[in-house]
Amino acid sequence: MRPGALDRRQFLGIAGLGLGTLAVAGAAGLTWRAVDGGVFATGTGPAYAAWDESQARAGDRLALVRAAVLAANAHNTQPWTFRVADSHIDLFADGARSIGAMDPLSRELDISLGCCLENLVQAGLPNGFTTTVTVLPDSADAAHVARVDLTSTTPVGSAMFDALASRHTNRGAYDTARPVAGARLAALAALVDAPATQLVWFTSAHDKEAFGALTIGATKAIIADEEQAADDFAWYRTDWQEIQERKDGITIDPSGQSPVIRALSKIVPVSRDQNNDGWLRGTRDTQIPTAAAFGALVVDDPLDRVQRLNAGRSWQRMQLSATSLGLAMQPLCQVPERIDRERSAGFEPEFTTAMAGLLPGQRKPVMTFRIGYPTSAGLLSPRRPAESVLR
């Protein structure tokens, strides 16, 4: 969730105007709106039940799907469906859950599906199955992303599986007094095992400043792009009942905002312009300056689906490992989103050229992010349960 639009100064202005009336006539109405908006029910209800259903169940194939639906994914679109058989599980892309101009080349869709596939694989052994993955198994069906063959075995636990339900994207401030050791960054890089995929770290002051400035510029460009801005905002969920019914999209709770701002955003309607203003402020004033380091997953061919799926699997694996180490990670994909937009719409390659100057050789970015030690816990995002995404 990109940070909500109401900052502390705006909140104090609203509160100052309303204090007198709250005491006289407005308190009951405001309290009701708070209850109706879910202010006192953070992370509860049917939209969040999936987070409590990922426990290992020996021999239960559906348990692998319960783990898969908790994967990281762009805009919380959850673009997946599954078919479960005795000998295998099939993963399919749900093209109706596209982000439009924010993902015109379906890069983020494939990254999301790779994350989902990795969670499913990580859940195999703890639930008593060895897994064998075949990606894009049906040349006649582009939506058929992977087939995972299952063989029964003795259950074996793992730290990554244990981290599945604890992994949440943390968009708050990171601890600037606590750097991430180079050995830990190297260990995360070692988890990237696909031959065409590489992890590039930006750790020097110069490289961090350059990537940060580029990300802020890309954020401004997306906001100024009417089509991208509209397709981005379409996935924001501000109504509590809608969140409970749809169980998807971007919500205020995992935004990294303070409890006061999160509560106000559930009570006071937020416009697209206000939301964009809050997103830019959060990126510029909190997320960029508090990052311990930035990273980029790069590939040889950003249009190759296998490479994108593998990058997604690596990204998910890194997040699970980071979670087990007490680290936080957050996608900062504004630059790749603008690169895709430039390519698909024929725009001048402003961000394409600038980003190329930060990367080795001819590699292209498919996922960019920040890392650090969190100063607060990441909150839950809504998720559709396994049973609702079965074919």
WOBELPE-V287009 format. One record per residue. N is the residue number from 0. RES is the residue in one letter. SS is DSSP state (helix for helix, strand for strand, loop for the rest). OMEGA is omega in whole degrees, -180 to 180 (* if undefined). D_CENTER is the distance of its C-alpha to the mean C-alpha in Angstrom with 1 decimal. Layout:
BEGIN
((N RES SS OMEGA D_CENTER) (N RES SS OMEGA D_CENTER))
END
This chain:
BEGIN
((0 M loop 175 8.4) (1 R loop -171 10.7) (2 P loop -179 13.8) (3 G loop -169 16.4) (4 A loop -174 19.6) (5 L loop 176 22.2) (6 D loop -174 23.0) (7 R helix -180 25.7) (8 R helix 178 28.6) (9 Q helix 179 27.8) (10 F helix -179 27.4) (11 L helix 177 30.8) (12 G helix 178 32.4) (13 I helix -178 31.4) (14 A helix -179 32.4) (15 G helix 178 35.7) (16 L helix -171 36.6) (17 G helix -173 36.0) (18 L helix -179 37.5) (19 G helix -179 40.9) (20 T helix 176 40.1) (21 L helix -178 37.8) (22 A helix -174 40.8) (23 V helix -171 43.0) (24 A helix -172 41.3) (25 G helix -173 37.6) (26 A helix -178 36.4) (27 A helix -180 36.6) (28 G helix 179 34.8) (29 L helix 178 32.0) (30 T helix 179 31.7) (31 W helix 179 31.5) (32 R helix 178 28.7) (33 A helix 179 26.8) (34 V helix -178 27.3) (35 D helix -179 26.6) (36 G loop 177 23.3) (37 G loop -179 22.1) (38 V loop -176 22.6) (39 F loop -175 24.2) (40 A loop -178 22.1) (41 T loop 175 18.6) (42 G loop -179 16.6) (43 T loop 178 19.6) (44 G loop -177 20.9) (45 P helix -178 20.2) (46 A helix -176 16.6) (47 Y helix -176 15.7) (48 A helix -177 18.4) (49 A helix -179 16.3) (50 W helix -179 15.2) (51 D helix -172 18.9) (52 E loop -175 19.8) (53 S loop -179 18.5) (54 Q loop 178 21.8) (55 A loop 177 23.8) (56 R loop -174 26.5) (57 A loop 177 28.9) (58 G loop -178 29.6) (59 D loop -178 27.2) (60 R loop -180 25.3) (61 L helix 178 23.2) (62 A helix 178 21.8) (63 L helix 177 20.0) (64 V helix 177 18.3) (65 R helix 175 17.6) (66 A helix -176 15.7) (67 A helix -175 13.9) (68 V loop 178 12.5) (69 L loop -177 10.5) (70 A loop 171 8.4) (71 A loop 178 4.7) (72 N loop -174 4.6) (73 A helix 177 5.0) (74 H helix -177 6.3) (75 N helix 178 6.4) (76 T loop 179 9.4) (77 Q loop -170 10.0) (78 P loop -174 12.4) (79 W strand 167 14.6) (80 T strand -175 18.0) (81 F strand 170 20.2) (82 R strand -175 23.9) (83 V strand 176 25.4) (84 A loop -179 28.8) (85 D loop -173 31.1) (86 S loop -175 30.6) (87 H strand 172 27.1) (88 I strand 177 23.7) (89 D strand 176 22.7) (90 L strand -179 19.1) (91 F strand 173 19.1) (92 A strand 174 16.9) (93 D loop -176 17.1) (94 G helix 179 17.8) (95 A helix -179 18.3) (96 R helix 178 14.6) (97 S loop 176 14.5) (98 I loop 175 13.2) (99 G helix -176 16.7) (100 A helix 175 17.5) (101 M helix -179 14.0) (102 D helix -171 13.9) (103 P loop -179 17.6) (104 L loop 179 17.9) (105 S loop 177 15.2) (106 R helix -177 13.7) (107 E helix 175 10.0) (108 L helix -180 11.4) (109 D helix 176 13.0) (110 I helix -180 10.2) (111 S helix 179 8.4) (112 L helix 175 11.9) (113 G helix 176 12.5) (114 C helix 180 9.9) (115 C helix 180 11.6) (116 L helix -180 14.9) (117 E helix 177 14.5) (118 N helix 179 13.9) (119 L helix -180 16.9) (120 V helix 180 19.0) (121 Q helix 179 18.3) (122 A helix -176 19.6) (123 G helix -176 22.7) (124 L helix 179 25.1) (125 P helix 179 24.5) (126 N loop 174 25.4) (127 G loop 178 28.4) (128 F strand 163 27.4) (129 T strand -175 27.3) (130 T strand 174 25.0) (131 T strand -171 25.9) (132 V strand 169 23.4) (133 T strand -179 24.6) (134 V strand -179 22.1) (135 L loop -172 23.2) (136 P loop -175 26.3) (137 D loop -178 27.8) (138 S loop 180 28.7) (139 A loop -177 29.8) (140 D loop -178 26.5) (141 A loop 180 23.5) (142 A loop -179 21.3) (143 H strand -171 22.3) (144 V strand -175 19.5) (145 A strand 167 21.0) (146 R strand 179 23.7) (147 V strand 178 23.5) (148 D strand -174 27.1) (149 L strand 173 27.8) (150 T strand -178 30.8) (151 S strand 179 31.8) (152 T loop 178 32.2) (153 T loop -180 32.5) (154 P loop 177 29.2) (155 V loop -180 27.9) (156 G loop 178 25.3) (157 S loop 179 22.8) (158 A helix 180 20.8) (159 M helix 177 17.6) (160 F helix 180 18.2) (161 D helix -178 19.1) (162 A loop -174 15.7) (163 L loop -175 13.8) (164 A loop 179 14.1) (165 S loop -179 13.8) (166 R loop 176 10.4) (167 H loop 177 8.2) (168 T loop -178 6.0) (169 N loop -176 9.2) (170 R loop 180 9.9) (171 G loop 178 13.6) (172 A loop 174 16.4) (173 Y strand -174 16.9) (174 D loop -177 20.5) (175 T loop 179 22.4) (176 A loop -176 25.3) (177 R loop 179 23.6) (178 P loop 175 22.9) (179 V loop -176 21.1) (180 A loop 179 24.0) (181 G helix 179 24.5) (182 A helix 179 25.1) (183 R helix 176 21.7) (184 L helix 179 20.1) (185 A helix 179 22.5) (186 A helix 177 21.7) (187 L helix 179 18.0) (188 A helix -179 19.2) (189 A loop 178 21.6) (190 L loop 179 18.9) (191 V loop -170 18.4) (192 D loop 178 21.3) (193 A loop -173 21.2) (194 P loop -177 24.2) (195 A loop -176 22.8) (196 T strand -180 19.7) (197 Q strand 175 20.0) (198 L strand 178 18.0) (199 V strand 177 19.4) (200 W strand 171 19.3) (201 F strand -174 20.2) (202 T loop 179 22.2) (203 S loop 180 25.4) (204 A helix -179 25.9) (205 H helix -177 26.7) (206 D helix 178 23.6) (207 K helix 179 21.2) (208 E helix -179 23.2) (209 A helix 180 23.1) (210 F helix 179 19.3) (211 G helix 180 18.7) (212 A helix 180 21.3) (213 L helix 180 19.9) (214 T helix 177 16.4) (215 I helix 178 18.3) (216 G helix 179 20.5) (217 A helix 177 17.8) (218 T helix 179 16.3) (219 K helix -179 19.9) (220 A helix 178 20.5) (221 I helix -180 17.7) (222 I helix -179 19.1) (223 A helix -179 22.5) (224 D loop -173 21.8) (225 E helix -177 22.7) (226 E helix 178 21.2) (227 Q helix -178 17.7) (228 A helix -180 17.8) (229 A helix -180 18.9) (230 D helix 176 16.4) (231 D helix -175 13.5) (232 F helix -179 15.3) (233 A loop -178 16.0) (234 W loop 177 12.7) (235 Y strand 180 13.3) (236 R loop -179 15.0) (237 T loop -179 17.6) (238 D loop -175 20.2) (239 W helix -180 20.2) (240 Q helix 178 22.1) (241 E helix 178 19.9) (242 I helix -179 16.8) (243 Q helix -178 19.0) (244 E helix -174 20.3) (245 R helix 175 17.3) (246 K loop 179 14.7) (247 D loop 174 11.8) (248 G loop -175 10.3) (249 I strand -178 9.3) (250 T loop -176 11.8) (251 I loop -172 13.6) (252 D helix -180 13.5) (253 P helix -174 10.2) (254 S helix -175 11.1) (255 G loop 178 13.2) (256 Q loop 178 16.3) (257 S loop 178 19.5) (258 P helix -179 20.8) (259 V helix -178 23.3) (260 I helix 178 21.0) (261 R helix 180 18.7) (262 A helix -180 21.9) (263 L helix -179 23.4) (264 S helix 177 20.5) (265 K helix -177 21.0) (266 I helix -176 24.7) (267 V loop 180 25.1) (268 P loop -178 23.7) (269 V loop -180 21.5) (270 S loop 178 22.2) (271 R helix -180 20.1) (272 D helix 177 22.0) (273 Q helix -180 21.5) (274 N helix 179 17.7) (275 N helix 178 17.7) (276 D helix 178 20.1) (277 G helix 178 17.9) (278 W helix -180 14.8) (279 L helix 180 17.3) (280 R helix 180 18.9) (281 G helix 178 15.9) (282 T helix -174 14.9) (283 R helix -169 18.6) (284 D helix -177 20.0) (285 T helix -170 17.5) (286 Q helix 179 14.5) (287 I helix -175 16.7) (288 P helix -178 19.8) (289 T helix 180 18.6) (290 A loop 174 16.7) (291 A loop 178 18.8) (292 A strand 172 17.8) (293 F strand 179 15.6) (294 G strand 177 14.9) (295 A strand 169 14.9) (296 L strand -176 14.8) (297 V strand -178 17.8) (298 V strand 178 19.8) (299 D loop -175 23.2) (300 D loop -177 22.4) (301 P loop 177 19.2) (302 L loop -179 20.6) (303 D loop -175 21.3) (304 R helix 180 19.2) (305 V helix 179 20.1) (306 Q helix 180 18.9) (307 R helix 177 15.5) (308 L helix 179 15.2) (309 N helix 177 16.5) (310 A helix 177 14.1) (311 G helix 178 11.2) (312 R helix 178 13.3) (313 S helix 180 14.0) (314 W helix 179 10.4) (315 Q helix 180 10.0) (316 R helix 178 13.5) (317 M helix -179 13.1) (318 Q helix 179 10.5) (319 L helix 178 12.9) (320 S helix 179 15.8) (321 A helix 178 14.5) (322 T helix -180 14.0) (323 S helix 180 17.6) (324 L loop -179 18.8) (325 G loop 179 17.7) (326 L loop 176 15.3) (327 A strand 177 12.1) (328 M strand 180 9.5) (329 Q strand 173 7.1) (330 P strand 169 6.3) (331 L loop -168 9.4) (332 C loop -179 9.9) (333 Q helix -179 12.6) (334 V helix 176 15.3) (335 P helix 178 14.4) (336 E helix 177 13.9) (337 R helix 177 17.4) (338 I helix 178 18.8) (339 D helix -180 18.0) (340 R helix 178 19.5) (341 E helix -177 22.5) (342 R helix -174 23.2) (343 S helix -177 22.9) (344 A helix 179 24.8) (345 G loop 179 27.3) (346 F loop 173 26.5) (347 E loop -174 27.9) (348 P loop -176 25.7) (349 E helix -177 25.2) (350 F helix 176 21.7) (351 T helix -178 22.5) (352 T helix -178 25.5) (353 A helix -178 24.2) (354 M helix 179 21.3) (355 A helix 180 23.8) (356 G loop 180 26.0) (357 L loop -171 23.5) (358 L loop 180 23.0) (359 P loop 173 25.7) (360 G loop -179 27.7) (361 Q loop -178 26.4) (362 R loop -178 22.9) (363 K strand -178 20.2) (364 P strand 173 16.6) (365 V strand 177 13.8) (366 M strand 176 10.9) (367 T strand -170 11.4) (368 F strand 173 10.2) (369 R strand -179 12.1) (370 I strand 177 13.4) (371 G strand 176 15.9) (372 Y loop -175 17.4) (373 P strand 174 16.1) (374 T loop 176 18.7) (375 S loop -177 17.3) (376 A loop 172 15.4) (377 G loop -178 11.8) (378 L loop -175 12.3) (379 L loop 167 11.3) (380 S loop 180 9.4) (381 P loop 179 11.8) (382 R loop 173 12.1) (383 R loop -179 14.9) (384 P loop -177 17.3) (385 A helix -176 18.5) (386 E helix -177 21.8) (387 S helix -178 20.4) (388 V helix 177 18.8) (389 L strand 173 21.9) (390 R loop * 24.3))
END
